[in-house]
């Protein structure tokens, strides 16, 4: 077996002292890393299914702990494991890549592919579920394109077409072009460090955990720059809806949209049209905001749980 790209042995049957297990994923070279979180299955022994979660942008998996905990605790199967993967350059506690090309959207897709390949090598024959939030939904669909081992793909508010033409895209796309990312990343650092009371005032409804994650992100200008660089790539490369890919994934694809989502806009109409009326049950709408991980994690987990249970229970039946 090839050396694992993870910083810990995810196959170790010893129950971890604390969940989730904070690990790093090495891609390309020693200093090209992503922060990842690992939850082994509740039942001892190898999992029969693994859910690979791909973050939105910023790609910080600690923002999604409550969401994945909610799925893990309520899942019908006790033999499903979970891995949440962040994006290169977005973790405040990992080295930054020396080559900024690793911050591109294409590189983030490839990095998530490393995680997918490592899971399939660690657990041969496992049922693999890909769940992606926002641009993570786009990445999940790219990974599933040529991989028959993927049993299910779930896009949560996926940004898979015309990002620059969405309401938020039109408003913010110019700020993702130089020199604005460089300026704003430094400005954010200065404001947070010199005015520590500012974030709790601006985000008074956020939990202490969410505020801490945001503070850690903003106090590392390189992380902010990495996220804005990736966002600029999204504006350029997420354009026409990949109708062929959508049709190809249709039997395995489910999508959860928000009723009002300024990062998706009316693009969901085209997706539903391509999927067809007979696939309406594969698309749900929910009142939660795009940034659901801040205060609507449990509601979102409950919305996709039936889709997860359908696949994981089938996996359990196959090994019974």
ABEGO torsion letter per residue (X at the ends): XBBBABABBAABABBBABOBBBBBBBBGBAABBBBBBBBBBABBEBBABBBBBBBBOBBBAAAAAAAAAAAAAABABAABBBBBBBBBGABAABBBBABAAAABAAAAAAAAAAAAAAAAAABBGBBBBBBBBEAAAAAAAAAAAABAABABBBBBGBBABGAAABAAAAAAAAAABOAAAAAAAAAAAAAAAABAAAAAAABAABBAAAAAAAAAAAABAAAAAAAAAAAAAAAAABBBBBAAAAAAAAAABBBBBBABBAAAEAAAAAAAAAAEAAAAAABBBBABBABAAAAAAAAAAAAAAAAAAAAAAAAAAAAX
